[in-house]
Amino acid sequence: MGLFTSDVSPGYAPRHMPARVIGPGPWGAAIRYWLPKKDMSQADLVRGTGLKKNTISRATRGLPVNTTTLTKIAEVFNEPIEAVLVSPEWMDRTEARRRLIQDAVERALRNTETDALDAPLQPLPPALAQKVKELSQLTKEADDAKRQGMSRTRTRTRFRRKK
């Protein structure tokens, strides 16, 4: 009974292929975007750049690679380095979202401006208007009392200092 056979005995654990690792680098998605567009394979990139196949594989998966590696890949694709750093698909989606948000905001502002200009202000109900007047009167009285209290305090401190 072999280790990699379909018969699994209690003594052997089944072996599974590890999942493909994709790194956080956005250049991986960009390279995967450009390969079919340019009708190329990773082997063509290896031949065109002169780099090792494992370096091209790492770059295609978005794993950390040297900037010179990405520059060489961009030269083979005959594209600027920016096109290899971030996928054009992602940039198009981002641009489309930005335009959609900008259009929605502009429409909302236009509607708000026209609604605000067209609609007259509604008068307050009489009970609420009376409360607002009372509150403003109380606020004014409190401010006056505060000002007078402060002036008294100032004069008292002046006299105390002179003594």
MIDOMI-71820 format. One record per atom (N, C-alpha, C): atom name; residue in three letters; residue number from 1; x, y, z. Coordinates in Angstrom, 3 decimals, m for minus. Layout:
BEGIN
CA / Ala / NUM / X / Y / Z;
...
***
This chain:
BEGIN
N / Met / 1 / 0.841 / m1.159 / 0.000;
CA / Met / 1 / 0.000 / 0.000 / 0.000;
C / Met / 1 / 0.900 / 1.241 / 0.000;
N / Gly / 2 / 0.708 / 2.094 / m1.001;
CA / Gly / 2 / 1.578 / 3.255 / m1.141;
C / Gly / 2 / 1.036 / 4.477 / m0.406;
N / Leu / 3 / 1.899 / 5.404 / m0.256;
CA / Leu / 3 / 1.533 / 6.615 / 0.456;
C / Leu / 3 / 0.563 / 7.486 / m0.343;
N / Phe / 4 / 0.676 / 7.491 / m1.664;
CA / Phe / 4 / m0.154 / 8.358 / m2.489;
C / Phe / 4 / m1.220 / 7.591 / m3.259;
N / Thr / 5 / m1.618 / 6.452 / m2.786;
CA / Thr / 5 / m2.656 / 5.682 / m3.468;
C / Thr / 5 / m4.019 / 6.100 / m2.970;
N / Ser / 6 / m5.043 / 5.622 / m3.662;
CA / Ser / 6 / m6.400 / 5.982 / m3.265;
C / Ser / 6 / m6.833 / 5.193 / m2.028;
N / Asp / 7 / m6.155 / 4.066 / m1.768;
CA / Asp / 7 / m6.483 / 3.315 / m0.557;
C / Asp / 7 / m5.836 / 4.006 / 0.641;
N / Val / 8 / m6.653 / 4.431 / 1.533;
CA / Val / 8 / m6.148 / 5.112 / 2.716;
C / Val / 8 / m6.305 / 4.167 / 3.889;
N / Ser / 9 / m5.184 / 3.819 / 4.469;
CA / Ser / 9 / m5.240 / 2.943 / 5.635;
C / Ser / 9 / m5.222 / 3.807 / 6.880;
N / Pro / 10 / m5.582 / 3.236 / 8.024;
CA / Pro / 10 / m5.616 / 4.024 / 9.253;
C / Pro / 10 / m4.264 / 4.614 / 9.629;
N / Gly / 11 / m3.169 / 4.055 / 9.141;
CA / Gly / 11 / m1.852 / 4.539 / 9.528;
C / Gly / 11 / m1.378 / 5.737 / 8.727;
N / Tyr / 12 / m2.002 / 6.011 / 7.599;
CA / Tyr / 12 / m1.542 / 7.091 / 6.737;
C / Tyr / 12 / m2.623 / 8.178 / 6.623;
N / Ala / 13 / m2.204 / 9.402 / 6.687;
CA / Ala / 13 / m3.137 / 10.518 / 6.494;
C / Ala / 13 / m3.210 / 10.831 / 5.006;
N / Pro / 14 / m4.370 / 11.177 / 4.508;
CA / Pro / 14 / m4.460 / 11.506 / 3.080;
C / Pro / 14 / m3.696 / 12.807 / 2.802;
N / Arg / 15 / m3.008 / 12.820 / 1.680;
CA / Arg / 15 / m2.234 / 14.006 / 1.308;
C / Arg / 15 / m3.050 / 14.840 / 0.326;
N / His / 16 / m3.074 / 16.114 / 0.568;
CA / His / 16 / m3.774 / 17.018 / m0.332;
C / His / 16 / m2.764 / 18.006 / m0.895;
N / Met / 17 / m3.037 / 18.460 / m2.081;
CA / Met / 17 / m2.184 / 19.479 / m2.677;
C / Met / 17 / m2.421 / 20.785 / m1.924;
N / Pro / 18 / m1.376 / 21.514 / m1.605;
CA / Pro / 18 / m1.581 / 22.791 / m0.924;
C / Pro / 18 / m2.267 / 23.789 / m1.857;
N / Ala / 19 / m3.039 / 24.677 / m1.279;
CA / Ala / 19 / m3.728 / 25.692 / m2.066;
C / Ala / 19 / m2.710 / 26.666 / m2.631;
N / Arg / 20 / m2.996 / 27.186 / m3.799;
CA / Arg / 20 / m2.111 / 28.139 / m4.439;
C / Arg / 20 / m2.098 / 29.419 / m3.608;
N / Val / 21 / m0.930 / 29.926 / m3.349;
CA / Val / 21 / m0.786 / 31.127 / m2.531;
C / Val / 21 / m0.839 / 32.346 / m3.443;
N / Ile / 22 / m1.721 / 33.272 / m3.110;
CA / Ile / 22 / m1.801 / 34.533 / m3.843;
C / Ile / 22 / m1.496 / 35.634 / m2.851;
N / Gly / 23 / m0.527 / 36.441 / m3.184;
CA / Gly / 23 / m0.088 / 37.494 / m2.272;
C / Gly / 23 / m0.931 / 38.752 / m2.391;
N / Pro / 24 / m0.607 / 39.717 / m1.571;
CA / Pro / 24 / m1.377 / 40.952 / m1.541;
C / Pro / 24 / m1.017 / 41.938 / m2.640;
N / Gly / 25 / 0.023 / 41.654 / m3.417;
CA / Gly / 25 / 0.471 / 42.617 / m4.421;
C / Gly / 25 / m0.515 / 42.758 / m5.567;
N / Pro / 26 / m0.891 / 43.994 / m5.923;
CA / Pro / 26 / m1.842 / 44.202 / m7.020;
C / Pro / 26 / m1.239 / 43.904 / m8.382;
N / Trp / 27 / 0.101 / 43.768 / m8.452;
CA / Trp / 27 / 0.722 / 43.471 / m9.731;
C / Trp / 27 / 0.364 / 42.071 / m10.220;
N / Gly / 28 / 0.019 / 41.160 / m9.312;
CA / Gly / 28 / m0.369 / 39.818 / m9.741;
C / Gly / 28 / m1.609 / 39.857 / m10.616;
N / Ala / 29 / m2.633 / 40.607 / m10.186;
CA / Ala / 29 / m3.856 / 40.733 / m10.983;
C / Ala / 29 / m3.555 / 41.443 / m12.296;
N / Ala / 30 / m2.656 / 42.426 / m12.266;
CA / Ala / 30 / m2.318 / 43.155 / m13.490;
C / Ala / 30 / m1.609 / 42.238 / m14.492;
N / Ile / 31 / m0.673 / 41.442 / m14.004;
CA / Ile / 31 / 0.042 / 40.535 / m14.911;
C / Ile / 31 / m0.923 / 39.487 / m15.462;
N / Arg / 32 / m1.799 / 38.958 / m14.609;
CA / Arg / 32 / m2.788 / 37.990 / m15.096;
C / Arg / 32 / m3.747 / 38.633 / m16.092;
N / Tyr / 33 / m3.978 / 39.921 / m15.974;
CA / Tyr / 33 / m4.828 / 40.643 / m16.933;
C / Tyr / 33 / m4.123 / 40.755 / m18.285;
N / Trp / 34 / m2.830 / 41.122 / m18.254;
CA / Trp / 34 / m2.111 / 41.387 / m19.495;
C / Trp / 34 / m1.691 / 40.138 / m20.257;
N / Leu / 35 / m1.482 / 39.025 / m19.569;
CA / Leu / 35 / m1.025 / 37.810 / m20.280;
C / Leu / 35 / m1.968 / 37.417 / m21.418;
N / Pro / 36 / m3.275 / 37.223 / m21.181;
CA / Pro / 36 / m4.134 / 36.860 / m22.314;
C / Pro / 36 / m4.332 / 38.016 / m23.308;
N / Lys / 37 / m4.296 / 39.247 / m22.831;
CA / Lys / 37 / m4.464 / 40.395 / m23.728;
C / Lys / 37 / m3.328 / 40.466 / m24.743;
N / Lys / 38 / m2.136 / 40.122 / m24.305;
CA / Lys / 38 / m0.962 / 40.155 / m25.181;
C / Lys / 38 / m0.704 / 38.796 / m25.833;
N / Asp / 39 / m1.616 / 37.849 / m25.581;
CA / Asp / 39 / m1.512 / 36.487 / m26.125;
C / Asp / 39 / m0.158 / 35.874 / m25.764;
N / Met / 40 / 0.154 / 35.945 / m24.452;
CA / Met / 40 / 1.423 / 35.427 / m23.951;
C / Met / 40 / 1.166 / 34.448 / m22.816;
N / Ser / 41 / 2.192 / 33.675 / m22.502;
CA / Ser / 41 / 2.153 / 32.782 / m21.352;
C / Ser / 41 / 3.276 / 33.185 / m20.408;
N / Gln / 42 / 3.311 / 32.540 / m19.248;
CA / Gln / 42 / 4.406 / 32.812 / m18.319;
C / Gln / 42 / 5.740 / 32.415 / m18.932;
N / Ala / 43 / 5.737 / 31.356 / m19.750;
CA / Ala / 43 / 6.977 / 30.919 / m20.404;
C / Ala / 43 / 7.488 / 32.004 / m21.366;
N / Asp / 44 / 6.556 / 32.669 / m22.047;
CA / Asp / 44 / 6.957 / 33.769 / m22.933;
C / Asp / 44 / 7.586 / 34.911 / m22.125;
N / Leu / 45 / 7.022 / 35.174 / m20.932;
CA / Leu / 45 / 7.606 / 36.203 / m20.065;
C / Leu / 45 / 9.009 / 35.811 / m19.616;
N / Val / 46 / 9.188 / 34.534 / m19.303;
CA / Val / 46 / 10.516 / 34.052 / m18.890;
C / Val / 46 / 11.518 / 34.291 / m20.017;
N / Arg / 47 / 11.136 / 33.928 / m21.239;
CA / Arg / 47 / 12.038 / 34.117 / m22.386;
C / Arg / 47 / 12.274 / 35.602 / m22.661;
N / Gly / 48 / 11.231 / 36.423 / m22.564;
CA / Gly / 48 / 11.351 / 37.849 / m22.875;
C / Gly / 48 / 12.138 / 38.639 / m21.836;
N / Thr / 49 / 11.985 / 38.278 / m20.586;
CA / Thr / 49 / 12.655 / 39.037 / m19.523;
C / Thr / 49 / 14.020 / 38.476 / m19.169;
N / Gly / 50 / 14.218 / 37.193 / m19.384;
CA / Gly / 50 / 15.468 / 36.557 / m18.992;
C / Gly / 50 / 15.503 / 36.221 / m17.512;
N / Leu / 51 / 14.360 / 36.304 / m16.853;
CA / Leu / 51 / 14.277 / 35.984 / m15.424;
C / Leu / 51 / 13.976 / 34.506 / m15.240;
N / Lys / 52 / 14.117 / 34.027 / m14.013;
CA / Lys / 52 / 13.801 / 32.635 / m13.710;
C / Lys / 52 / 12.290 / 32.428 / m13.727;
N / Lys / 53 / 11.882 / 31.189 / m14.031;
CA / Lys / 53 / 10.439 / 30.916 / m14.103;
C / Lys / 53 / 9.766 / 31.059 / m12.746;
N / Asn / 54 / 10.489 / 30.757 / m11.668;
CA / Asn / 54 / 9.859 / 30.884 / m10.356;
C / Asn / 54 / 9.655 / 32.353 / m9.989;
N / Thr / 55 / 10.507 / 33.263 / m10.494;
CA / Thr / 55 / 10.333 / 34.700 / m10.256;
C / Thr / 55 / 9.096 / 35.206 / m10.981;
N / Ile / 56 / 8.906 / 34.770 / m12.208;
CA / Ile / 56 / 7.710 / 35.165 / m12.973;
C / Ile / 56 / 6.460 / 34.605 / m12.308;
N / Ser / 57 / 6.545 / 33.376 / m11.833;
CA / Ser / 57 / 5.401 / 32.766 / m11.147;
C / Ser / 57 / 5.047 / 33.543 / m9.892;
N / Arg / 58 / 6.062 / 33.944 / m9.128;
CA / Arg / 58 / 5.805 / 34.722 / m7.901;
C / Arg / 58 / 5.155 / 36.061 / m8.240;
N / Ala / 59 / 5.647 / 36.711 / m9.289;
CA / Ala / 59 / 5.078 / 38.003 / m9.685;
C / Ala / 59 / 3.632 / 37.845 / m10.141;
N / Thr / 60 / 3.347 / 36.778 / m10.874;
CA / Thr / 60 / 1.993 / 36.535 / m11.370;
C / Thr / 60 / 1.024 / 36.260 / m10.231;
N / Arg / 61 / 1.530 / 35.695 / m9.153;
CA / Arg / 61 / 0.662 / 35.423 / m7.993;
C / Arg / 61 / 0.582 / 36.602 / m7.035;
N / Gly / 62 / 1.303 / 37.679 / m7.313;
CA / Gly / 62 / 1.241 / 38.866 / m6.469;
C / Gly / 62 / 2.121 / 38.801 / m5.245;
N / Leu / 63 / 3.049 / 37.871 / m5.242;
CA / Leu / 63 / 3.980 / 37.765 / m4.115;
C / Leu / 63 / 5.072 / 38.823 / m4.256;
N / Pro / 64 / 5.766 / 39.140 / m3.178;
CA / Pro / 64 / 6.787 / 40.191 / m3.247;
C / Pro / 64 / 7.870 / 39.878 / m4.273;
N / Val / 65 / 8.109 / 40.843 / m5.144;
CA / Val / 65 / 9.181 / 40.751 / m6.133;
C / Val / 65 / 9.872 / 42.097 / m6.207;
N / Asn / 66 / 11.005 / 42.106 / m6.860;
CA / Asn / 66 / 11.813 / 43.299 / m7.016;
C / Asn / 66 / 11.158 / 44.250 / m8.016;
N / Thr / 67 / 11.385 / 45.536 / m7.878;
CA / Thr / 67 / 10.836 / 46.513 / m8.812;
C / Thr / 67 / 11.430 / 46.335 / m10.203;
N / Thr / 68 / 12.687 / 45.938 / m10.273;
CA / Thr / 68 / 13.299 / 45.710 / m11.591;
C / Thr / 68 / 12.615 / 44.557 / m12.317;
N / Thr / 69 / 12.128 / 43.573 / m11.572;
CA / Thr / 69 / 11.376 / 42.464 / m12.179;
C / Thr / 69 / 10.114 / 43.002 / m12.838;
N / Leu / 70 / 9.390 / 43.851 / m12.126;
CA / Leu / 70 / 8.161 / 44.418 / m12.682;
C / Leu / 70 / 8.451 / 45.330 / m13.869;
N / Thr / 71 / 9.573 / 46.033 / m13.816;
CA / Thr / 71 / 9.959 / 46.899 / m14.937;
C / Thr / 71 / 10.238 / 46.060 / m16.176;
N / Lys / 72 / 10.952 / 44.950 / m16.006;
CA / Lys / 72 / 11.242 / 44.067 / m17.146;
C / Lys / 72 / 9.963 / 43.468 / m17.722;
N / Ile / 73 / 9.030 / 43.096 / m16.850;
CA / Ile / 73 / 7.752 / 42.543 / m17.317;
C / Ile / 73 / 6.979 / 43.604 / m18.102;
N / Ala / 74 / 6.995 / 44.849 / m17.609;
CA / Ala / 74 / 6.307 / 45.941 / m18.309;
C / Ala / 74 / 6.924 / 46.172 / m19.685;
N / Glu / 75 / 8.263 / 46.065 / m19.781;
CA / Glu / 75 / 8.922 / 46.234 / m21.075;
C / Glu / 75 / 8.503 / 45.143 / m22.046;
N / Val / 76 / 8.395 / 43.906 / m21.578;
CA / Val / 76 / 7.970 / 42.807 / m22.454;
C / Val / 76 / 6.526 / 43.020 / m22.917;
N / Phe / 77 / 5.685 / 43.507 / m22.028;
CA / Phe / 77 / 4.287 / 43.794 / m22.391;
C / Phe / 77 / 4.177 / 45.051 / m23.258;
N / Asn / 78 / 5.261 / 45.839 / m23.324;
CA / Asn / 78 / 5.265 / 47.110 / m24.034;
C / Asn / 78 / 4.220 / 48.064 / m23.441;
N / Glu / 79 / 4.182 / 48.096 / m22.127;
CA / Glu / 79 / 3.249 / 48.940 / m21.368;
C / Glu / 79 / 4.046 / 49.717 / m20.331;
N / Pro / 80 / 3.495 / 50.840 / m19.835;
CA / Pro / 80 / 4.182 / 51.559 / m18.760;
C / Pro / 80 / 4.150 / 50.747 / m17.468;
N / Ile / 81 / 5.056 / 51.047 / m16.561;
CA / Ile / 81 / 5.153 / 50.312 / m15.297;
C / Ile / 81 / 3.845 / 50.405 / m14.508;
N / Glu / 82 / 3.129 / 51.530 / m14.615;
CA / Glu / 82 / 1.870 / 51.692 / m13.885;
C / Glu / 82 / 0.849 / 50.638 / m14.293;
N / Ala / 83 / 0.877 / 50.231 / m15.560;
CA / Ala / 83 / m0.072 / 49.230 / m16.046;
C / Ala / 83 / 0.214 / 47.851 / m15.463;
N / Val / 84 / 1.458 / 47.633 / m15.019;
CA / Val / 84 / 1.810 / 46.346 / m14.421;
C / Val / 84 / 1.637 / 46.386 / m12.906;
N / Leu / 85 / 1.693 / 47.569 / m12.328;
CA / Leu / 85 / 1.539 / 47.673 / m10.879;
C / Leu / 85 / 0.088 / 47.499 / m10.440;
N / Val / 86 / m0.848 / 48.038 / m11.209;
CA / Val / 86 / m2.269 / 47.930 / m10.863;
C / Val / 86 / m3.024 / 47.512 / m12.114;
N / Ser / 87 / m3.902 / 46.531 / m11.963;
CA / Ser / 87 / m4.647 / 46.005 / m13.095;
C / Ser / 87 / m5.556 / 47.061 / m13.715;
N / Pro / 88 / m5.533 / 47.194 / m15.046;
CA / Pro / 88 / m6.442 / 48.139 / m15.698;
C / Pro / 88 / m7.919 / 47.830 / m15.401;
N / Glu / 89 / m8.255 / 46.569 / m15.217;
CA / Glu / 89 / m9.642 / 46.220 / m14.857;
C / Glu / 89 / m10.025 / 46.885 / m13.547;
N / Trp / 90 / m9.131 / 46.810 / m12.567;
CA / Trp / 90 / m9.407 / 47.403 / m11.263;
C / Trp / 90 / m9.514 / 48.914 / m11.377;
N / Met / 91 / m8.612 / 49.524 / m12.163;
CA / Met / 91 / m8.646 / 50.978 / m12.339;
C / Met / 91 / m9.934 / 51.398 / m13.040;
N / Asp / 92 / m10.397 / 50.617 / m14.025;
CA / Asp / 92 / m11.647 / 50.941 / m14.713;
C / Asp / 92 / m12.832 / 50.858 / m13.756;
N / Arg / 93 / m12.861 / 49.814 / m12.917;
CA / Arg / 93 / m13.960 / 49.674 / m11.946;
C / Arg / 93 / m13.935 / 50.826 / m10.950;
N / Thr / 94 / m12.751 / 51.196 / m10.493;
CA / Thr / 94 / m12.623 / 52.288 / m9.531;
C / Thr / 94 / m13.078 / 53.597 / m10.168;
N / Glu / 95 / m12.672 / 53.823 / m11.404;
CA / Glu / 95 / m13.066 / 55.043 / m12.105;
C / Glu / 95 / m14.575 / 55.073 / m12.330;
N / Ala / 96 / m15.150 / 53.927 / m12.682;
CA / Ala / 96 / m16.599 / 53.868 / m12.886;
C / Ala / 96 / m17.344 / 54.155 / m11.581;
N / Arg / 97 / m16.858 / 53.600 / m10.466;
CA / Arg / 97 / m17.484 / 53.879 / m9.163;
C / Arg / 97 / m17.384 / 55.345 / m8.806;
N / Arg / 98 / m16.210 / 55.928 / m9.058;
CA / Arg / 98 / m16.009 / 57.332 / m8.746;
C / Arg / 98 / m16.969 / 58.209 / m9.551;
N / Arg / 99 / m17.112 / 57.901 / m10.863;
CA / Arg / 99 / m18.034 / 58.667 / m11.697;
C / Arg / 99 / m19.476 / 58.498 / m11.239;
N / Leu / 100 / m19.851 / 57.280 / m10.859;
CA / Leu / 100 / m21.212 / 57.015 / m10.395;
C / Leu / 100 / m21.513 / 57.810 / m9.121;
N / Ile / 101 / m20.581 / 57.805 / m8.181;
CA / Ile / 101 / m20.767 / 58.553 / m6.932;
C / Ile / 101 / m20.835 / 60.047 / m7.213;
N / Gln / 102 / m19.960 / 60.531 / m8.082;
CA / Gln / 102 / m19.943 / 61.954 / m8.396;
C / Gln / 102 / m21.262 / 62.373 / m9.054;
N / Asp / 103 / m21.776 / 61.568 / m9.984;
CA / Asp / 103 / m23.054 / 61.889 / m10.626;
C / Asp / 103 / m24.199 / 61.899 / m9.620;
N / Ala / 104 / m24.209 / 60.919 / m8.709;
CA / Ala / 104 / m25.271 / 60.857 / m7.701;
C / Ala / 104 / m25.227 / 62.075 / m6.783;
N / Val / 105 / m24.030 / 62.478 / m6.379;
CA / Val / 105 / m23.895 / 63.651 / m5.504;
C / Val / 105 / m24.359 / 64.909 / m6.233;
N / Glu / 106 / m23.950 / 65.051 / m7.497;
CA / Glu / 106 / m24.366 / 66.233 / m8.263;
C / Glu / 106 / m25.873 / 66.284 / m8.429;
N / Arg / 107 / m26.498 / 65.133 / m8.745;
CA / Arg / 107 / m27.963 / 65.098 / m8.871;
C / Arg / 107 / m28.639 / 65.463 / m7.554;
N / Ala / 108 / m28.117 / 64.922 / m6.455;
CA / Ala / 108 / m28.719 / 65.208 / m5.145;
C / Ala / 108 / m28.586 / 66.692 / m4.805;
N / Leu / 109 / m27.432 / 67.277 / m5.092;
CA / Leu / 109 / m27.247 / 68.697 / m4.815;
C / Leu / 109 / m28.160 / 69.559 / m5.680;
N / Arg / 110 / m28.290 / 69.196 / m6.961;
CA / Arg / 110 / m29.195 / 69.953 / m7.834;
C / Arg / 110 / m30.627 / 69.892 / m7.331;
N / Asn / 111 / m31.066 / 68.674 / m6.940;
CA / Asn / 111 / m32.433 / 68.521 / m6.438;
C / Asn / 111 / m32.633 / 69.295 / m5.150;
N / Thr / 112 / m31.634 / 69.252 / m4.274;
CA / Thr / 112 / m31.737 / 69.952 / m2.992;
C / Thr / 112 / m31.788 / 71.452 / m3.214;
N / Glu / 113 / m30.941 / 71.959 / m4.115;
CA / Glu / 113 / m30.926 / 73.396 / m4.368;
C / Glu / 113 / m32.242 / 73.865 / m4.956;
N / Thr / 114 / m32.769 / 73.129 / m5.935;
CA / Thr / 114 / m34.034 / 73.560 / m6.549;
C / Thr / 114 / m35.187 / 73.406 / m5.579;
N / Asp / 115 / m35.183 / 72.347 / m4.768;
CA / Asp / 115 / m36.247 / 72.173 / m3.779;
C / Asp / 115 / m36.200 / 73.274 / m2.733;
N / Ala / 116 / m35.006 / 73.647 / m2.306;
CA / Ala / 116 / m34.865 / 74.669 / m1.274;
C / Ala / 116 / m35.298 / 76.031 / m1.800;
N / Leu / 117 / m35.028 / 76.299 / m3.084;
CA / Leu / 117 / m35.418 / 77.589 / m3.641;
C / Leu / 117 / m36.918 / 77.655 / m3.917;
N / Asp / 118 / m37.502 / 76.535 / m4.318;
CA / Asp / 118 / m38.918 / 76.516 / m4.674;
C / Asp / 118 / m39.834 / 76.514 / m3.465;
N / Ala / 119 / m39.440 / 75.824 / m2.422;
CA / Ala / 119 / m40.330 / 75.644 / m1.275;
C / Ala / 119 / m40.183 / 76.812 / m0.301;
N / Pro / 120 / m41.298 / 77.489 / 0.036;
CA / Pro / 120 / m41.215 / 78.561 / 1.035;
C / Pro / 120 / m41.065 / 77.957 / 2.422;
N / Leu / 121 / m40.518 / 78.758 / 3.320;
CA / Leu / 121 / m40.362 / 78.292 / 4.692;
C / Leu / 121 / m41.732 / 78.178 / 5.347;
N / Gln / 122 / m41.928 / 77.110 / 6.059;
CA / Gln / 122 / m43.187 / 76.907 / 6.765;
C / Gln / 122 / m43.136 / 77.655 / 8.093;
N / Pro / 123 / m44.216 / 78.374 / 8.460;
CA / Pro / 123 / m44.211 / 79.065 / 9.751;
C / Pro / 123 / m44.296 / 78.058 / 10.893;
N / Leu / 124 / m43.718 / 78.449 / 12.016;
CA / Leu / 124 / m43.769 / 77.591 / 13.196;
C / Leu / 124 / m45.183 / 77.581 / 13.768;
N / Pro / 125 / m45.579 / 76.481 / 14.360;
CA / Pro / 125 / m46.871 / 76.471 / 15.052;
C / Pro / 125 / m46.853 / 77.504 / 16.180;
N / Pro / 126 / m48.003 / 78.126 / 16.504;
CA / Pro / 126 / m48.033 / 79.209 / 17.494;
C / Pro / 126 / m47.441 / 78.818 / 18.853;
N / Ala / 127 / m47.724 / 77.622 / 19.338;
CA / Ala / 127 / m47.203 / 77.209 / 20.644;
C / Ala / 127 / m45.680 / 77.127 / 20.613;
N / Leu / 128 / m45.142 / 76.591 / 19.531;
CA / Leu / 128 / m43.693 / 76.475 / 19.406;
C / Leu / 128 / m43.047 / 77.850 / 19.240;
N / Ala / 129 / m43.681 / 78.726 / 18.489;
CA / Ala / 129 / m43.162 / 80.084 / 18.323;
C / Ala / 129 / m43.095 / 80.799 / 19.665;
N / Gln / 130 / m44.120 / 80.621 / 20.525;
CA / Gln / 130 / m44.133 / 81.236 / 21.851;
C / Gln / 130 / m42.979 / 80.703 / 22.704;
N / Lys / 131 / m42.736 / 79.390 / 22.644;
CA / Lys / 131 / m41.640 / 78.789 / 23.408;
C / Lys / 131 / m40.286 / 79.334 / 22.941;
N / Val / 132 / m40.118 / 79.509 / 21.632;
CA / Val / 132 / m38.868 / 80.036 / 21.089;
C / Val / 132 / m38.639 / 81.452 / 21.603;
N / Lys / 133 / m39.699 / 82.280 / 21.616;
CA / Lys / 133 / m39.586 / 83.656 / 22.134;
C / Lys / 133 / m39.194 / 83.653 / 23.607;
N / Glu / 134 / m39.847 / 82.790 / 24.392;
CA / Glu / 134 / m39.538 / 82.711 / 25.821;
C / Glu / 134 / m38.079 / 82.288 / 26.038;
N / Leu / 135 / m37.654 / 81.313 / 25.293;
CA / Leu / 135 / m36.288 / 80.822 / 25.424;
C / Leu / 135 / m35.275 / 81.898 / 25.052;
N / Ser / 136 / m35.528 / 82.628 / 23.976;
CA / Ser / 136 / m34.598 / 83.685 / 23.580;
C / Ser / 136 / m34.558 / 84.791 / 24.633;
N / Gln / 137 / m35.726 / 85.122 / 25.259;
CA / Gln / 137 / m35.766 / 86.123 / 26.321;
C / Gln / 137 / m34.967 / 85.666 / 27.546;
N / Leu / 138 / m35.143 / 84.396 / 27.921;
CA / Leu / 138 / m34.395 / 83.860 / 29.058;
C / Leu / 138 / m32.892 / 83.867 / 28.787;
N / Thr / 139 / m32.516 / 83.521 / 27.571;
CA / Thr / 139 / m31.107 / 83.513 / 27.203;
C / Thr / 139 / m30.521 / 84.919 / 27.292;
N / Lys / 140 / m31.279 / 85.902 / 26.792;
CA / Lys / 140 / m30.821 / 87.290 / 26.844;
C / Lys / 140 / m30.650 / 87.753 / 28.292;
N / Glu / 141 / m31.632 / 87.421 / 29.142;
CA / Glu / 141 / m31.549 / 87.804 / 30.559;
C / Glu / 141 / m30.341 / 87.140 / 31.236;
N / Ala / 142 / m30.107 / 85.892 / 30.944;
CA / Ala / 142 / m28.976 / 85.175 / 31.536;
C / Ala / 142 / m27.657 / 85.799 / 31.096;
N / Asp / 143 / m27.559 / 86.180 / 29.816;
CA / Asp / 143 / m26.334 / 86.826 / 29.330;
C / Asp / 143 / m26.104 / 88.159 / 30.024;
N / Asp / 144 / m27.196 / 88.942 / 30.198;
CA / Asp / 144 / m27.074 / 90.241 / 30.879;
C / Asp / 144 / m26.613 / 90.050 / 32.324;
N / Ala / 145 / m27.216 / 89.089 / 33.012;
CA / Ala / 145 / m26.844 / 88.837 / 34.406;
C / Ala / 145 / m25.398 / 88.379 / 34.503;
N / Lys / 146 / m24.990 / 87.583 / 33.556;
CA / Lys / 146 / m23.615 / 87.090 / 33.564;
C / Lys / 146 / m22.639 / 88.241 / 33.371;
N / Arg / 147 / m22.963 / 89.142 / 32.427;
CA / Arg / 147 / m22.091 / 90.294 / 32.188;
C / Arg / 147 / m21.988 / 91.177 / 33.430;
N / Gln / 148 / m23.132 / 91.425 / 34.081;
CA / Gln / 148 / m23.115 / 92.266 / 35.279;
C / Gln / 148 / m22.363 / 91.592 / 36.421;
N / Gly / 149 / m22.546 / 90.294 / 36.567;
CA / Gly / 149 / m21.829 / 89.557 / 37.611;
C / Gly / 149 / m20.337 / 89.592 / 37.390;
N / Met / 150 / m19.910 / 89.502 / 36.147;
CA / Met / 150 / m18.490 / 89.548 / 35.843;
C / Met / 150 / m17.921 / 90.918 / 36.149;
N / Ser / 151 / m18.668 / 91.979 / 35.852;
CA / Ser / 151 / m18.143 / 93.322 / 36.123;
C / Ser / 151 / m18.031 / 93.554 / 37.625;
N / Arg / 152 / m18.980 / 93.034 / 38.415;
CA / Arg / 152 / m18.888 / 93.154 / 39.873;
C / Arg / 152 / m17.664 / 92.409 / 40.400;
N / Thr / 153 / m17.446 / 91.212 / 39.867;
CA / Thr / 153 / m16.310 / 90.407 / 40.308;
C / Thr / 153 / m15.008 / 91.126 / 39.996;
N / Arg / 154 / m14.941 / 91.739 / 38.818;
CA / Arg / 154 / m13.713 / 92.440 / 38.438;
C / Arg / 154 / m13.428 / 93.601 / 39.389;
N / Thr / 155 / m14.458 / 94.341 / 39.710;
CA / Thr / 155 / m14.228 / 95.483 / 40.612;
C / Thr / 155 / m13.833 / 94.995 / 41.994;
N / Arg / 156 / m14.448 / 93.932 / 42.481;
CA / Arg / 156 / m14.080 / 93.400 / 43.794;
C / Arg / 156 / m12.618 / 92.969 / 43.815;
N / Thr / 157 / m12.177 / 92.292 / 42.768;
CA / Thr / 157 / m10.780 / 91.840 / 42.756;
C / Thr / 157 / m9.831 / 93.006 / 42.688;
N / Arg / 158 / m10.233 / 94.071 / 41.990;
CA / Arg / 158 / m9.359 / 95.245 / 41.935;
C / Arg / 158 / m9.189 / 95.853 / 43.325;
N / Phe / 159 / m10.315 / 95.967 / 44.044;
CA / Phe / 159 / m10.234 / 96.543 / 45.391;
C / Phe / 159 / m9.420 / 95.653 / 46.307;
N / Arg / 160 / m9.586 / 94.357 / 46.197;
CA / Arg / 160 / m8.844 / 93.460 / 47.080;
C / Arg / 160 / m7.342 / 93.573 / 46.830;
N / Arg / 161 / m6.983 / 93.702 / 45.605;
CA / Arg / 161 / m5.555 / 93.788 / 45.305;
C / Arg / 161 / m4.948 / 95.069 / 45.853;
N / Lys / 162 / m5.721 / 96.125 / 45.878;
CA / Lys / 162 / m5.200 / 97.393 / 46.382;
C / Lys / 162 / m5.000 / 97.377 / 47.877;
N / Lys / 163 / m5.759 / 96.585 / 48.568;
CA / Lys / 163 / m5.669 / 96.587 / 50.039;
C / Lys / 163 / m4.404 / 96.063 / 50.540;
***
